[in-house]
Amino acid sequence: MNTNCKVQEYDNTVQAYQAVNNLQNAGYGKDHMYLFAHDKSVSKDLTDRTNTENMGVAEKGVMDTV
């Protein structure tokens, strides 16, 4: 199992969108990418636009979600 993890902070949505494209061009699958934002609507917009994954109960665990 590949346990490589990359965490990066971006100043705006354009930078985040470009990073997703760069990672995809480098061979990373979008089904292994997660985007987070302080604002829930921005986070949803980013994941919708980039077709990346949402973090749900399965990824976070029941206790962290509650």
N, CA, C and O atoms as a Tripos MOL2 file, in Angstrom:
@<TRIPOS>MOLECULE
protein
  264   263    66     0     0
PROTEIN
NO_CHARGES

@<TRIPOS>ATOM
      1 N           0.8350   -1.1680    0.0000 N.3       1 MET1
      2 CA          0.0000    0.0000    0.0000 C.3       1 MET1
      3 C           0.8890    1.2430    0.0000 C.2       1 MET1
      4 O           1.8550    1.3230    0.7590 O.2       1 MET1
      5 N           0.5590    2.2020   -0.8500 N.am      2 ASN2
      6 CA          1.2880    3.4490   -0.9380 C.3       2 ASN2
      7 C           0.7920    4.3790    0.1630 C.2       2 ASN2
      8 O          -0.3950    4.7010    0.2140 O.2       2 ASN2
      9 N           1.6770    4.8080    1.0320 N.am      3 THR3
     10 CA          1.2900    5.6820    2.1360 C.3       3 THR3
     11 C           1.8270    7.0920    1.9600 C.2       3 THR3
     12 O           1.8420    7.8690    2.9150 O.2       3 THR3
     13 N           2.2700    7.4390    0.7460 N.am      4 ASN4
     14 CA          2.7560    8.7920    0.4990 C.3       4 ASN4
     15 C           1.6160    9.7760    0.6760 C.2       4 ASN4
     16 O           0.4910    9.5280    0.2420 O.2       4 ASN4
     17 N           1.9120   10.8740    1.3060 N.am      5 CYS5
     18 CA          0.9040   11.8950    1.5620 C.3       5 CYS5
     19 C           1.5370   13.2510    1.3180 C.2       5 CYS5
     20 O           2.6540   13.5180    1.7600 O.2       5 CYS5
     21 N           0.8180   14.0970    0.6170 N.am      6 LYS6
     22 CA          1.2880   15.4670    0.3800 C.3       6 LYS6
     23 C           0.2100   16.4050    0.8980 C.2       6 LYS6
     24 O          -0.9660   16.2800    0.5570 O.2       6 LYS6
     25 N           0.6360   17.3410    1.7250 N.am      7 VAL7
     26 CA         -0.2710   18.3580    2.2520 C.3       7 VAL7
     27 C           0.2870   19.7030    1.8410 C.2       7 VAL7
     28 O           1.4690   19.9860    2.0350 O.2       7 VAL7
     29 N          -0.5650   20.5190    1.2780 N.am      8 GLN8
     30 CA         -0.1190   21.8330    0.8200 C.3       8 GLN8
     31 C          -1.2090   22.8580    1.0910 C.2       8 GLN8
     32 O          -2.3960   22.5550    0.9760 O.2       8 GLN8
     33 N          -0.8110   24.0500    1.4440 N.am      9 GLU9
     34 CA         -1.7470   25.1530    1.6680 C.3       9 GLU9
     35 C          -1.6380   26.1340    0.5080 C.2       9 GLU9
     36 O          -0.5420   26.4330    0.0360 O.2       9 GLU9
     37 N          -2.7780   26.6290    0.0580 N.am     10 TYR10
     38 CA         -2.8060   27.5830   -1.0480 C.3      10 TYR10
     39 C          -3.5430   28.8370   -0.6130 C.2      10 TYR10
     40 O          -4.4270   28.7860    0.2410 O.2      10 TYR10
     41 N          -3.1750   29.9570   -1.2060 N.am     11 ASP11
     42 CA         -3.7650   31.2390   -0.8330 C.3      11 ASP11
     43 C          -5.1230   31.4880   -1.4780 C.2      11 ASP11
     44 O          -5.9130   32.2920   -0.9840 O.2      11 ASP11
     45 N          -5.3920   30.7950   -2.5860 N.am     12 ASN12
     46 CA         -6.6680   31.0240   -3.2610 C.3      12 ASN12
     47 C          -7.0740   29.7940   -4.0610 C.2      12 ASN12
     48 O          -6.2990   28.8500   -4.2140 O.2      12 ASN12
     49 N          -8.2810   29.8230   -4.5600 N.am     13 THR13
     50 CA         -8.8220   28.6600   -5.2800 C.3      13 THR13
     51 C          -8.1180   28.4220   -6.6080 C.2      13 THR13
     52 O          -8.0340   27.2800   -7.0610 O.2      13 THR13
     53 N          -7.6140   29.4680   -7.2360 N.am     14 VAL14
     54 CA         -6.9000   29.2960   -8.5070 C.3      14 VAL14
     55 C          -5.6470   28.4580   -8.2920 C.2      14 VAL14
     56 O          -5.3650   27.5500   -9.0750 O.2      14 VAL14
     57 N          -4.8970   28.7530   -7.2430 N.am     15 GLN15
     58 CA         -3.7010   27.9770   -6.9330 C.3      15 GLN15
     59 C          -4.0450   26.5210   -6.6280 C.2      15 GLN15
     60 O          -3.3470   25.6090   -7.0710 O.2      15 GLN15
     61 N          -5.1080   26.3090   -5.8820 N.am     16 ALA16
     62 CA         -5.5240   24.9430   -5.5470 C.3      16 ALA16
     63 C          -5.9230   24.1860   -6.8110 C.2      16 ALA16
     64 O          -5.5480   23.0270   -6.9900 O.2      16 ALA16
     65 N          -6.6760   24.8360   -7.6780 N.am     17 TYR17
     66 CA         -7.1040   24.2120   -8.9340 C.3      17 TYR17
     67 C          -5.8860   23.8450   -9.7870 C.2      17 TYR17
     68 O          -5.8310   22.7520  -10.3520 O.2      17 TYR17
     69 N          -4.9180   24.7470   -9.8820 N.am     18 GLN18
     70 CA         -3.6970   24.4810  -10.6490 C.3      18 GLN18
     71 C          -2.9120   23.3230  -10.0430 C.2      18 GLN18
     72 O          -2.3480   22.5090  -10.7750 O.2      18 GLN18
     73 N          -2.8710   23.2400   -8.7240 N.am     19 ALA19
     74 CA         -2.1530   22.1520   -8.0560 C.3      19 ALA19
     75 C          -2.7900   20.8050   -8.3770 C.2      19 ALA19
     76 O          -2.0830   19.8240   -8.6080 O.2      19 ALA19
     77 N          -4.1130   20.7500   -8.3930 N.am     20 VAL20
     78 CA         -4.8060   19.5030   -8.7500 C.3      20 VAL20
     79 C          -4.4250   19.0980  -10.1690 C.2      20 VAL20
     80 O          -4.1230   17.9310  -10.4180 O.2      20 VAL20
     81 N          -4.4350   20.0450  -11.0950 N.am     21 ASN21
     82 CA         -4.0550   19.7380  -12.4790 C.3      21 ASN21
     83 C          -2.6070   19.2660  -12.5680 C.2      21 ASN21
     84 O          -2.3070   18.3220  -13.2990 O.2      21 ASN21
     85 N          -1.7130   19.9110  -11.8350 N.am     22 ASN22
     86 CA         -0.3000   19.5110  -11.8470 C.3      22 ASN22
     87 C          -0.1160   18.1020  -11.2940 C.2      22 ASN22
     88 O           0.6450   17.3080  -11.8470 O.2      22 ASN22
     89 N          -0.8130   17.7940  -10.2010 N.am     23 LEU23
     90 CA         -0.7150   16.4460   -9.6290 C.3      23 LEU23
     91 C          -1.2830   15.3950  -10.5810 C.2      23 LEU23
     92 O          -0.7210   14.3090  -10.7240 O.2      23 LEU23
     93 N          -2.3950   15.7250  -11.2270 N.am     24 GLN24
     94 CA         -2.9700   14.7860  -12.1890 C.3      24 GLN24
     95 C          -2.0120   14.5570  -13.3530 C.2      24 GLN24
     96 O          -1.8440   13.4230  -13.8030 O.2      24 GLN24
     97 N          -1.3870   15.6170  -13.8400 N.am     25 ASN25
     98 CA         -0.4120   15.4860  -14.9250 C.3      25 ASN25
     99 C           0.8060   14.6760  -14.4950 C.2      25 ASN25
    100 O           1.4760   14.0710  -15.3320 O.2      25 ASN25
    101 N           1.0960   14.6620  -13.1970 N.am     26 ALA26
    102 CA          2.2280   13.8900  -12.6650 C.3      26 ALA26
    103 C           1.8440   12.4360  -12.4060 C.2      26 ALA26
    104 O           2.6820   11.6390  -11.9850 O.2      26 ALA26
    105 N           0.5720   12.0850  -12.6560 N.am     27 GLY27
    106 CA          0.1690   10.6960  -12.5290 C.3      27 GLY27
    107 C          -0.6850   10.3600  -11.3240 C.2      27 GLY27
    108 O          -1.0390    9.1960  -11.1340 O.2      27 GLY27
    109 N          -1.0240   11.3360  -10.5100 N.am     28 TYR28
    110 CA         -1.8840   11.0840   -9.3500 C.3      28 TYR28
    111 C          -3.3380   11.0450   -9.7910 C.2      28 TYR28
    112 O          -3.7650   11.8480  -10.6200 O.2      28 TYR28
    113 N          -4.0910   10.1160   -9.2380 N.am     29 GLY29
    114 CA         -5.5080   10.0170   -9.5590 C.3      29 GLY29
    115 C          -6.3350   10.9490   -8.6890 C.2      29 GLY29
    116 O          -6.0490   11.1210   -7.5040 O.2      29 GLY29
    117 N          -7.3630   11.5500   -9.2820 N.am     30 LYS30
    118 CA         -8.2230   12.4650   -8.5390 C.3      30 LYS30
    119 C          -8.9820   11.7670   -7.4240 C.2      30 LYS30
    120 O          -9.4300   12.4120   -6.4750 O.2      30 LYS30
    121 N          -9.1290   10.4440   -7.5340 N.am     31 ASP31
    122 CA         -9.8260    9.7170   -6.4770 C.3      31 ASP31
    123 C          -8.9720    9.5880   -5.2130 C.2      31 ASP31
    124 O          -9.4350    9.0690   -4.1970 O.2      31 ASP31
    125 N          -7.7250   10.0610   -5.2790 N.am     32 HIS32
    126 CA         -6.8480   10.0670   -4.1080 C.3      32 HIS32
    127 C          -6.5130   11.4870   -3.6520 C.2      32 HIS32
    128 O          -5.6130   11.6850   -2.8360 O.2      32 HIS32
    129 N          -7.2360   12.4680   -4.1800 N.am     33 MET33
    130 CA         -6.9990   13.8600   -3.8200 C.3      33 MET33
    131 C          -8.1840   14.3880   -3.0320 C.2      33 MET33
    132 O          -9.3410   14.1070   -3.3480 O.2      33 MET33
    133 N          -7.8700   15.1550   -2.0030 N.am     34 TYR34
    134 CA         -8.8980   15.7760   -1.1690 C.3      34 TYR34
    135 C          -8.5720   17.2550   -1.0250 C.2      34 TYR34
    136 O          -7.4250   17.6260   -0.7740 O.2      34 TYR34
    137 N          -9.5740   18.0860   -1.1840 N.am     35 LEU35
    138 CA         -9.4020   19.5280   -1.0010 C.3      35 LEU35
    139 C         -10.2520   19.9850    0.1720 C.2      35 LEU35
    140 O         -11.3920   19.5530    0.3400 O.2      35 LEU35
    141 N          -9.6840   20.8530    0.9680 N.am     36 PHE36
    142 CA        -10.3950   21.4050    2.1260 C.3      36 PHE36
    143 C         -10.3040   22.9220    2.0780 C.2      36 PHE36
    144 O          -9.3110   23.4780    1.6100 O.2      36 PHE36
    145 N         -11.3230   23.5710    2.5530 N.am     37 ALA37
    146 CA        -11.3190   25.0260    2.6760 C.3      37 ALA37
    147 C         -11.9850   25.3890    3.9860 C.2      37 ALA37
    148 O         -12.7730   24.6140    4.5300 O.2      37 ALA37
    149 N         -11.6690   26.5610    4.4870 N.am     38 HIS38
    150 CA        -12.2830   27.0120    5.7370 C.3      38 HIS38
    151 C         -13.7820   27.2140    5.5660 C.2      38 HIS38
    152 O         -14.5510   27.0240    6.5080 O.2      38 HIS38
    153 N         -14.1920   27.5940    4.3750 N.am     39 ASP39
    154 CA        -15.5980   27.8160    4.0760 C.3      39 ASP39
    155 C         -16.1650   26.5720    3.3960 C.2      39 ASP39
    156 O         -15.6340   26.1200    2.3820 O.2      39 ASP39
    157 N         -17.2320   26.0240    3.9470 N.am     40 LYS40
    158 CA        -17.8050   24.7780    3.4350 C.3      40 LYS40
    159 C         -18.2560   24.9120    1.9810 C.2      40 LYS40
    160 O         -18.0870   23.9750    1.2010 O.2      40 LYS40
    161 N         -18.8230   26.0560    1.6020 N.am     41 SER41
    162 CA        -19.2890   26.2290    0.2240 C.3      41 SER41
    163 C         -18.1140   26.3160   -0.7510 C.2      41 SER41
    164 O         -18.2150   25.8310   -1.8790 O.2      41 SER41
    165 N         -17.0100   26.9230   -0.3350 N.am     42 VAL42
    166 CA        -15.8100   26.9780   -1.1770 C.3      42 VAL42
    167 C         -15.2370   25.5740   -1.3400 C.2      42 VAL42
    168 O         -14.8220   25.1930   -2.4350 O.2      42 VAL42
    169 N         -15.2120   24.8080   -0.2570 N.am     43 SER43
    170 CA        -14.7190   23.4410   -0.3170 C.3      43 SER43
    171 C         -15.5440   22.5990   -1.2900 C.2      43 SER43
    172 O         -14.9880   21.8610   -2.1040 O.2      43 SER43
    173 N         -16.8640   22.7110   -1.2060 N.am     44 LYS44
    174 CA        -17.7460   21.9570   -2.1120 C.3      44 LYS44
    175 C         -17.5280   22.4010   -3.5480 C.2      44 LYS44
    176 O         -17.4590   21.5640   -4.4470 O.2      44 LYS44
    177 N         -17.4200   23.7030   -3.7790 N.am     45 ASP45
    178 CA        -17.1930   24.2220   -5.1250 C.3      45 ASP45
    179 C         -15.8860   23.6900   -5.6980 C.2      45 ASP45
    180 O         -15.8380   23.2940   -6.8620 O.2      45 ASP45
    181 N         -14.8240   23.6750   -4.8910 N.am     46 LEU46
    182 CA        -13.5300   23.1630   -5.3610 C.3      46 LEU46
    183 C         -13.5990   21.6830   -5.7080 C.2      46 LEU46
    184 O         -13.0980   21.2700   -6.7530 O.2      46 LEU46
    185 N         -14.2120   20.8830   -4.8480 N.am     47 THR47
    186 CA        -14.2810   19.4520   -5.1320 C.3      47 THR47
    187 C         -15.1660   19.1810   -6.3380 C.2      47 THR47
    188 O         -14.8990   18.2540   -7.1030 O.2      47 THR47
    189 N         -16.2120   19.9720   -6.5180 N.am     48 ASP48
    190 CA        -17.0670   19.8130   -7.6950 C.3      48 ASP48
    191 C         -16.3320   20.1940   -8.9740 C.2      48 ASP48
    192 O         -16.4040   19.4760   -9.9720 O.2      48 ASP48
    193 N         -15.6310   21.3140   -8.9470 N.am     49 ARG49
    194 CA        -14.9220   21.7980  -10.1390 C.3      49 ARG49
    195 C         -13.7420   20.9100  -10.5310 C.2      49 ARG49
    196 O         -13.4580   20.7380  -11.7170 O.2      49 ARG49
    197 N         -13.0640   20.3530   -9.5430 N.am     50 THR50
    198 CA        -11.8640   19.5600   -9.8240 C.3      50 THR50
    199 C         -12.1480   18.0660   -9.8750 C.2      50 THR50
    200 O         -11.2740   17.2710  -10.2190 O.2      50 THR50
    201 N         -13.3800   17.6890   -9.5290 N.am     51 ASN51
    202 CA        -13.7670   16.2780   -9.5210 C.3      51 ASN51
    203 C         -12.8820   15.4650   -8.5760 C.2      51 ASN51
    204 O         -12.5360   14.3180   -8.8570 O.2      51 ASN51
    205 N         -12.5240   16.0910   -7.4450 N.am     52 THR52
    206 CA        -11.7510   15.4050   -6.4170 C.3      52 THR52
    207 C         -12.7030   14.8660   -5.3650 C.2      52 THR52
    208 O         -13.9120   15.0860   -5.4410 O.2      52 THR52
    209 N         -12.1650   14.1700   -4.3970 N.am     53 GLU53
    210 CA        -12.9900   13.4770   -3.4130 C.3      53 GLU53
    211 C         -13.4120   14.3850   -2.2610 C.2      53 GLU53
    212 O         -12.7110   15.3250   -1.8870 O.2      53 GLU53
    213 N         -14.5790   14.0690   -1.7170 N.am     54 ASN54
    214 CA        -15.0440   14.6720   -0.4740 C.3      54 ASN54
    215 C         -14.6090   13.7750    0.6610 C.2      54 ASN54
    216 O         -14.5240   12.5580    0.4970 O.2      54 ASN54
    217 N         -14.3340   14.3580    1.7990 N.am     55 MET55
    218 CA        -13.9740   13.5550    2.9560 C.3      55 MET55
    219 C         -15.2410   13.2850    3.7430 C.2      55 MET55
    220 O         -15.8980   14.2100    4.2210 O.2      55 MET55
    221 N         -15.5760   12.0190    3.8720 N.am     56 GLY56
    222 CA        -16.7840   11.6380    4.5840 C.3      56 GLY56
    223 C         -16.4820   10.7390    5.7580 C.2      56 GLY56
    224 O         -15.3430   10.6480    6.2160 O.2      56 GLY56
    225 N         -17.5020   10.0840    6.2330 N.am     57 VAL57
    226 CA        -17.3880    9.2110    7.4010 C.3      57 VAL57
    227 C         -16.3630    8.1060    7.1560 C.2      57 VAL57
    228 O         -15.5830    7.7880    8.0530 O.2      57 VAL57
    229 N         -16.3480    7.5240    5.9790 N.am     58 ALA58
    230 CA        -15.4400    6.4120    5.6950 C.3      58 ALA58
    231 C         -13.9770    6.8380    5.8270 C.2      58 ALA58
    232 O         -13.1440    6.0580    6.2870 O.2      58 ALA58
    233 N         -13.6620    8.0790    5.4240 N.am     59 GLU59
    234 CA        -12.2870    8.5430    5.4930 C.3      59 GLU59
    235 C         -11.9160    9.0460    6.8830 C.2      59 GLU59
    236 O         -10.7990    8.8110    7.3430 O.2      59 GLU59
    237 N         -12.8350    9.7330    7.5590 N.am     60 LYS60
    238 CA        -12.5380   10.3380    8.8410 C.3      60 LYS60
    239 C         -12.8200    9.3980   10.0170 C.2      60 LYS60
    240 O         -12.1910    9.5140   11.0690 O.2      60 LYS60
    241 N         -13.7390    8.4920    9.8440 N.am     61 GLY61
    242 CA        -14.1570    7.6370   10.9490 C.3      61 GLY61
    243 C         -15.3810    8.2250   11.6350 C.2      61 GLY61
    244 O         -15.6010    9.4360   11.6170 O.2      61 GLY61
    245 N         -16.1470    7.3740   12.2190 N.am     62 VAL62
    246 CA        -17.4060    7.7820   12.8310 C.3      62 VAL62
    247 C         -17.1750    8.7650   13.9800 C.2      62 VAL62
    248 O         -17.8670    9.7790   14.0660 O.2      62 VAL62
    249 N         -16.2300    8.4870   14.8480 N.am     63 MET63
    250 CA        -16.0140    9.3180   16.0350 C.3      63 MET63
    251 C         -15.5540   10.7220   15.6560 C.2      63 MET63
    252 O         -15.9970   11.6950   16.2670 O.2      63 MET63
    253 N         -14.6850   10.8480   14.6700 N.am     64 ASP64
    254 CA        -14.2390   12.1810   14.2420 C.3      64 ASP64
    255 C         -15.3600   12.9560   13.5690 C.2      64 ASP64
    256 O         -15.4260   14.1800   13.6890 O.2      64 ASP64
    257 N         -16.2370   12.2610   12.8650 N.am     65 THR65
    258 CA        -17.3430   12.9140   12.1800 C.3      65 THR65
    259 C         -18.3620   13.4450   13.1890 C.2      65 THR65
    260 O         -18.9010   14.5390   13.0230 O.2      65 THR65
    261 N         -18.6170   12.6630   14.2290 N.am     66 VAL66
    262 CA        -19.5780   13.0710   15.2470 C.3      66 VAL66
    263 C         -18.9750   14.1840   16.0560 C.2      66 VAL66
    264 O         -19.6110   14.6910   16.9800 O.2      66 VAL66
@<TRIPOS>BOND
     1     1     2 1
     2     2     3 1
     3     3     4 2
     4     3     5 am
     5     5     6 1
     6     6     7 1
     7     7     8 2
     8     7     9 am
     9     9    10 1
    10    10    11 1
    11    11    12 2
    12    11    13 am
    13    13    14 1
    14    14    15 1
    15    15    16 2
    16    15    17 am
    17    17    18 1
    18    18    19 1
    19    19    20 2
    20    19    21 am
    21    21    22 1
    22    22    23 1
    23    23    24 2
    24    23    25 am
    25    25    26 1
    26    26    27 1
    27    27    28 2
    28    27    29 am
    29    29    30 1
    30    30    31 1
    31    31    32 2
    32    31    33 am
    33    33    34 1
    34    34    35 1
    35    35    36 2
    36    35    37 am
    37    37    38 1
    38    38    39 1
    39    39    40 2
    40    39    41 am
    41    41    42 1
    42    42    43 1
    43    43    44 2
    44    43    45 am
    45    45    46 1
    46    46    47 1
    47    47    48 2
    48    47    49 am
    49    49    50 1
    50    50    51 1
    51    51    52 2
    52    51    53 am
    53    53    54 1
    54    54    55 1
    55    55    56 2
    56    55    57 am
    57    57    58 1
    58    58    59 1
    59    59    60 2
    60    59    61 am
    61    61    62 1
    62    62    63 1
    63    63    64 2
    64    63    65 am
    65    65    66 1
    66    66    67 1
    67    67    68 2
    68    67    69 am
    69    69    70 1
    70    70    71 1
    71    71    72 2
    72    71    73 am
    73    73    74 1
    74    74    75 1
    75    75    76 2
    76    75    77 am
    77    77    78 1
    78    78    79 1
    79    79    80 2
    80    79    81 am
    81    81    82 1
    82    82    83 1
    83    83    84 2
    84    83    85 am
    85    85    86 1
    86    86    87 1
    87    87    88 2
    88    87    89 am
    89    89    90 1
    90    90    91 1
    91    91    92 2
    92    91    93 am
    93    93    94 1
    94    94    95 1
    95    95    96 2
    96    95    97 am
    97    97    98 1
    98    98    99 1
    99    99   100 2
   100    99   101 am
   101   101   102 1
   102   102   103 1
   103   103   104 2
   104   103   105 am
   105   105   106 1
   106   106   107 1
   107   107   108 2
   108   107   109 am
   109   109   110 1
   110   110   111 1
   111   111   112 2
   112   111   113 am
   113   113   114 1
   114   114   115 1
   115   115   116 2
   116   115   117 am
   117   117   118 1
   118   118   119 1
   119   119   120 2
   120   119   121 am
   121   121   122 1
   122   122   123 1
   123   123   124 2
   124   123   125 am
   125   125   126 1
   126   126   127 1
   127   127   128 2
   128   127   129 am
   129   129   130 1
   130   130   131 1
   131   131   132 2
   132   131   133 am
   133   133   134 1
   134   134   135 1
   135   135   136 2
   136   135   137 am
   137   137   138 1
   138   138   139 1
   139   139   140 2
   140   139   141 am
   141   141   142 1
   142   142   143 1
   143   143   144 2
   144   143   145 am
   145   145   146 1
   146   146   147 1
   147   147   148 2
   148   147   149 am
   149   149   150 1
   150   150   151 1
   151   151   152 2
   152   151   153 am
   153   153   154 1
   154   154   155 1
   155   155   156 2
   156   155   157 am
   157   157   158 1
   158   158   159 1
   159   159   160 2
   160   159   161 am
   161   161   162 1
   162   162   163 1
   163   163   164 2
   164   163   165 am
   165   165   166 1
   166   166   167 1
   167   167   168 2
   168   167   169 am
   169   169   170 1
   170   170   171 1
   171   171   172 2
   172   171   173 am
   173   173   174 1
   174   174   175 1
   175   175   176 2
   176   175   177 am
   177   177   178 1
   178   178   179 1
   179   179   180 2
   180   179   181 am
   181   181   182 1
   182   182   183 1
   183   183   184 2
   184   183   185 am
   185   185   186 1
   186   186   187 1
   187   187   188 2
   188   187   189 am
   189   189   190 1
   190   190   191 1
   191   191   192 2
   192   191   193 am
   193   193   194 1
   194   194   195 1
   195   195   196 2
   196   195   197 am
   197   197   198 1
   198   198   199 1
   199   199   200 2
   200   199   201 am
   201   201   202 1
   202   202   203 1
   203   203   204 2
   204   203   205 am
   205   205   206 1
   206   206   207 1
   207   207   208 2
   208   207   209 am
   209   209   210 1
   210   210   211 1
   211   211   212 2
   212   211   213 am
   213   213   214 1
   214   214   215 1
   215   215   216 2
   216   215   217 am
   217   217   218 1
   218   218   219 1
   219   219   220 2
   220   219   221 am
   221   221   222 1
   222   222   223 1
   223   223   224 2
   224   223   225 am
   225   225   226 1
   226   226   227 1
   227   227   228 2
   228   227   229 am
   229   229   230 1
   230   230   231 1
   231   231   232 2
   232   231   233 am
   233   233   234 1
   234   234   235 1
   235   235   236 2
   236   235   237 am
   237   237   238 1
   238   238   239 1
   239   239   240 2
   240   239   241 am
   241   241   242 1
   242   242   243 1
   243   243   244 2
   244   243   245 am
   245   245   246 1
   246   246   247 1
   247   247   248 2
   248   247   249 am
   249   249   250 1
   250   250   251 1
   251   251   252 2
   252   251   253 am
   253   253   254 1
   254   254   255 1
   255   255   256 2
   256   255   257 am
   257   257   258 1
   258   258   259 1
   259   259   260 2
   260   259   261 am
   261   261   262 1
   262   262   263 1
   263   263   264 2
@<TRIPOS>SUBSTRUCTURE
     1 MET1         2 RESIDUE 1 A MET
     2 ASN2         6 RESIDUE 1 A ASN
     3 THR3        10 RESIDUE 1 A THR
     4 ASN4        14 RESIDUE 1 A ASN
     5 CYS5        18 RESIDUE 1 A CYS
     6 LYS6        22 RESIDUE 1 A LYS
     7 VAL7        26 RESIDUE 1 A VAL
     8 GLN8        30 RESIDUE 1 A GLN
     9 GLU9        34 RESIDUE 1 A GLU
    10 TYR10       38 RESIDUE 1 A TYR
    11 ASP11       42 RESIDUE 1 A ASP
    12 ASN12       46 RESIDUE 1 A ASN
    13 THR13       50 RESIDUE 1 A THR
    14 VAL14       54 RESIDUE 1 A VAL
    15 GLN15       58 RESIDUE 1 A GLN
    16 ALA16       62 RESIDUE 1 A ALA
    17 TYR17       66 RESIDUE 1 A TYR
    18 GLN18       70 RESIDUE 1 A GLN
    19 ALA19       74 RESIDUE 1 A ALA
    20 VAL20       78 RESIDUE 1 A VAL
    21 ASN21       82 RESIDUE 1 A ASN
    22 ASN22       86 RESIDUE 1 A ASN
    23 LEU23       90 RESIDUE 1 A LEU
    24 GLN24       94 RESIDUE 1 A GLN
    25 ASN25       98 RESIDUE 1 A ASN
    26 ALA26      102 RESIDUE 1 A ALA
    27 GLY27      106 RESIDUE 1 A GLY
    28 TYR28      110 RESIDUE 1 A TYR
    29 GLY29      114 RESIDUE 1 A GLY
    30 LYS30      118 RESIDUE 1 A LYS
    31 ASP31      122 RESIDUE 1 A ASP
    32 HIS32      126 RESIDUE 1 A HIS
    33 MET33      130 RESIDUE 1 A MET
    34 TYR34      134 RESIDUE 1 A TYR
    35 LEU35      138 RESIDUE 1 A LEU
    36 PHE36      142 RESIDUE 1 A PHE
    37 ALA37      146 RESIDUE 1 A ALA
    38 HIS38      150 RESIDUE 1 A HIS
    39 ASP39      154 RESIDUE 1 A ASP
    40 LYS40      158 RESIDUE 1 A LYS
    41 SER41      162 RESIDUE 1 A SER
    42 VAL42      166 RESIDUE 1 A VAL
    43 SER43      170 RESIDUE 1 A SER
    44 LYS44      174 RESIDUE 1 A LYS
    45 ASP45      178 RESIDUE 1 A ASP
    46 LEU46      182 RESIDUE 1 A LEU
    47 THR47      186 RESIDUE 1 A THR
    48 ASP48      190 RESIDUE 1 A ASP
    49 ARG49      194 RESIDUE 1 A ARG
    50 THR50      198 RESIDUE 1 A THR
    51 ASN51      202 RESIDUE 1 A ASN
    52 THR52      206 RESIDUE 1 A THR
    53 GLU53      210 RESIDUE 1 A GLU
    54 ASN54      214 RESIDUE 1 A ASN
    55 MET55      218 RESIDUE 1 A MET
    56 GLY56      222 RESIDUE 1 A GLY
    57 VAL57      226 RESIDUE 1 A VAL
    58 ALA58      230 RESIDUE 1 A ALA
    59 GLU59      234 RESIDUE 1 A GLU
    60 LYS60      238 RESIDUE 1 A LYS
    61 GLY61      242 RESIDUE 1 A GLY
    62 VAL62      246 RESIDUE 1 A VAL
    63 MET63      250 RESIDUE 1 A MET
    64 ASP64      254 RESIDUE 1 A ASP
    65 THR65      258 RESIDUE 1 A THR
    66 VAL66      262 RESIDUE 1 A VAL
